[in-house]
Amino acid sequence: MIWMLAALAFGVVVGYYIPFTYSMDYSLYMSVAILAIMDSIFGAIKSGFKNEYDNLIFVTGFIGNALLAILLTYIGEKLGISLYYVAILVFGTRIFNNLSTIRRYLVSNIRTKKSK
């Protein structure tokens, strides 16, 4: 669990200091992919708190979610339909659900430590 948080912090620092730009044509794809990746990360943190974390599930979900979100965006763009809204809705909902579970876990741990 601590390795995952350290890697996340390292990725944020590296991403901040190394300039990386992409064309505005890909901004929709990148935003949906980042949302899918955040969903995978928060899901992994939630699984870590529940002692159900599996690295293979995390990696396949990480890659699969990002690819699915990009594919939905691409197909929707070709069809003239805004299918990226589907990815935003689903991944956004899952992120908030994962964060609420993480919050409940942290609050209950703090309460049990204070009561002891």
C-alpha positions, -999 to 999 in steps of 0.1 A, spaced: 0 0 0 28 24 9 46 16 -24 15 25 -43 12 59 -26 49 66 -30 47 57 -67 17 80 -71 36 109 -54 66 102 -75 45 103 -107 29 136 -97 64 151 -90 78 138 -123 48 149 -142 50 184 -127 87 189 -135 90 173 -169 71 193 -195 50 171 -217 25 186 -242 1 170 -266 -20 184 -294 -54 199 -286 -69 172 -309 -61 146 -282 -73 166 -252 -107 148 -250 -89 114 -252 -64 124 -225 -90 137 -202 -112 106 -204 -81 84 -200 -69 103 -170 -104 99 -154 -103 61 -161 -68 59 -146 -79 78 -115 -108 54 -111 -83 25 -111 -60 41 -86 -88 50 -61 -102 14 -66 -68 0 -58 -65 22 -27 -100 10 -16 -90 -26 -22 -59 -21 -2 -79 -8 28 -101 -39 26 -71 -62 22 -83 -74 -11 -57 -58 -33 -43 -78 -62 -16 -64 -84 -27 -82 -116 -63 -70 -112 -50 -34 -107 -27 -35 -138 -53 -50 -161 -80 -27 -148 -56 3 -152 -49 -5 -188 -83 -18 -196 -102 11 -182 -80 36 -201 -82 18 -234 -120 13 -231 -125 50 -223 -103 60 -253 -121 35 -275 -155 48 -265 -144 84 -272 -129 74 -306 -160 55 -317 -183 82 -305 -163 108 -324 -164 88 -356 -202 83 -352 -209 119 -343 -222 109 -309 -207 121 -276 -200 87 -261 -173 101 -239 -201 113 -216 -207 76 -208 -171 72 -196 -173 104 -177 -205 94 -160 -194 58 -151 -159 66 -140 -169 98 -122 -195 78 -102 -170 51 -94 -144 76 -82 -169 92 -58 -180 58 -46 -144 47 -40 -136 80 -22 -166 76 0 -156 41 10 -120 53 17 -133 81 38 -155 58 58 -126 35 64 -103 63 75 -130 79 98 -138 46 114 -101 38 120 -96 72 136 -127 67 158 -115 33 170 -81 47 178 -95 76 198 -118 53 218 -89 31 229 
